[in-house]
Amino acid sequence: MIIYSEPFDKWKCVYKKCNAHCCVEGREVTQGDIERIAKATGLNPNEFADLEDKRGLFKLKGKSGKCFFLDGNSCTLHEKGAKPIFCQMFPFKFEGIIYADEIFLKVSVIKDCPGFDEDVEIPEDFEIKIEELGSKFIKEIKDFQRIEEKNGT
């Protein structure tokens, strides 16, 4: 389940205007993201991710504050079909995970994203897609934690 820090109803991705504002160093990724990226790029995970485990969350490395996979204003992972889950969830940023009877994913909008100036209604299926991606993100974290517990680490 996703907890939104605040509601919003208008936004449009305008990546050509914002110079890949969302593609920053340190973006949160799951073990599943890392595996998909490694398979798509042929890179060793140590080359592109900080593998210090934070309960199933890892971070992408970067170059000069931007994402490791940013080439100009284009994501090289997008064309390979290996874009991390949270990158697909833009304009949301990761705020945290709340562990209760079930896991909740807390997200907030990136307020300085120029896409909010576009005054374009968000399509109905957008929220469904975000919920699906959020569920996938949570599932991958749970799967990682289950394996870690099974292995006693």
C-alpha positions in Angstrom: 0.0 0.0 0.0 1.2 3.5 -0.8 0.8 6.5 1.5 1.0 9.8 -0.4 2.3 12.8 1.6 0.0 15.1 -0.3 -2.6 15.0 -3.1 -2.0 16.4 -6.5 -4.1 16.2 -9.7 -2.1 17.9 -12.5 1.3 17.0 -13.8 3.0 16.1 -17.1 6.6 14.8 -17.6 8.5 17.5 -19.5 12.0 15.9 -19.4 13.2 18.0 -22.4 12.5 21.2 -20.3 13.9 20.0 -17.0 17.3 18.5 -18.1 16.5 15.2 -16.4 15.8 16.8 -13.0 14.6 13.4 -11.6 17.7 11.4 -12.7 19.9 11.9 -9.6 22.6 10.0 -7.8 21.3 7.9 -4.9 18.0 6.8 -6.3 16.6 3.9 -4.3 16.6 0.5 -6.0 15.6 -3.0 -5.0 17.6 -6.2 -5.4 15.3 -7.0 -8.3 16.2 -3.6 -10.0 19.9 -4.4 -9.5 19.5 -7.8 -11.1 17.5 -6.4 -14.1 20.0 -3.6 -14.6 23.0 -6.0 -14.5 21.4 -8.4 -17.0 20.5 -5.5 -19.4 23.8 -3.8 -19.2 26.3 -6.5 -18.5 27.7 -4.5 -15.7 28.7 -5.8 -12.3 26.3 -4.4 -9.6 29.3 -2.9 -7.7 29.9 -0.7 -10.7 26.6 1.1 -10.5 25.1 0.5 -7.1 26.0 1.0 -3.4 25.4 -2.5 -2.2 25.3 -1.6 1.5 22.0 -3.3 2.5 19.3 -1.1 4.1 16.7 -3.8 4.7 16.4 -4.6 1.0 17.0 -1.1 -0.3 20.1 0.0 -2.2 21.2 3.2 -4.0 22.4 3.9 -7.5 25.8 5.5 -7.8 26.2 8.6 -9.9 28.4 10.9 -11.8 28.6 14.6 -10.7 25.3 14.2 -8.8 23.4 12.7 -11.7 22.4 9.1 -12.2 25.1 6.7 -13.4 22.9 5.8 -16.4 22.1 9.3 -17.6 23.5 10.1 -21.0 22.9 13.8 -21.7 19.2 14.0 -20.8 18.3 10.4 -21.7 18.1 7.4 -19.5 20.1 4.5 -21.0 18.1 2.0 -18.9 14.8 3.2 -20.4 15.6 2.0 -23.9 16.8 -1.4 -22.4 13.6 -1.9 -20.4 15.5 -1.9 -17.1 14.5 1.4 -15.6 14.3 1.0 -11.8 10.8 0.8 -10.2 11.1 4.1 -8.4 12.3 5.9 -11.5 9.2 4.7 -13.2 7.2 6.2 -10.3 8.3 9.7 -11.0 7.1 12.4 -10.0 7.2 10.7 -6.6 10.2 10.4 -4.4 10.9 7.8 -1.8 10.1 9.0 1.8 10.3 5.8 3.7 8.9 2.4 4.5 6.5 1.9 7.4 6.6 -1.5 8.9 3.3 -2.5 10.6 1.0 -5.5 10.0 1.8 -4.9 6.4 4.5 -2.8 4.7 3.5 0.7 3.6 5.5 2.7 1.1 5.5 6.5 1.8 6.1 8.8 -1.1 5.9 12.5 -1.8 5.9 14.6 -4.9 9.0 16.4 -6.1 7.7 19.9 -5.8 10.2 21.7 -7.9 9.5 19.4 -10.9 8.6 21.7 -13.8 5.9 19.2 -14.9 3.6 20.7 -12.2 3.6 23.9 -14.2 2.0 22.2 -17.2 -1.6 22.2 -15.7 -2.4 18.9 -17.4 -4.9 16.6 -15.7 -3.4 13.3 -14.7 -4.9 10.4 -16.6 -7.1 8.0 -14.6 -4.8 5.0 -15.2 -1.8 7.0 -13.8 -2.7 6.3 -10.2 -3.3 2.6 -11.0 0.1 2.4 -12.6 1.8 4.0 -9.5 0.0 1.7 -7.2 1.1 -1.4 -9.2 4.7 -0.2 -9.2 4.5 0.6 -5.5 3.2 -2.9 -4.9 6.0 -4.4 -7.0 8.6 -2.3 -5.0 7.2 -3.5 -1.7 7.1 -7.2 -2.9 10.7 -7.0 -3.9 11.7 -5.7 -0.5 9.7 -8.3 1.3 11.1 -11.1 -1.0 14.7 -9.9 -0.2 14.0 -9.7 3.5 12.4 -13.2 3.5 15.6 -14.6 1.8 17.8 -12.8 4.3 15.9 -14.2 7.2 16.0 -17.7 5.7 19.7 -17.4 5.3 20.1 -16.1 8.8 21.7 -12.8 7.7 
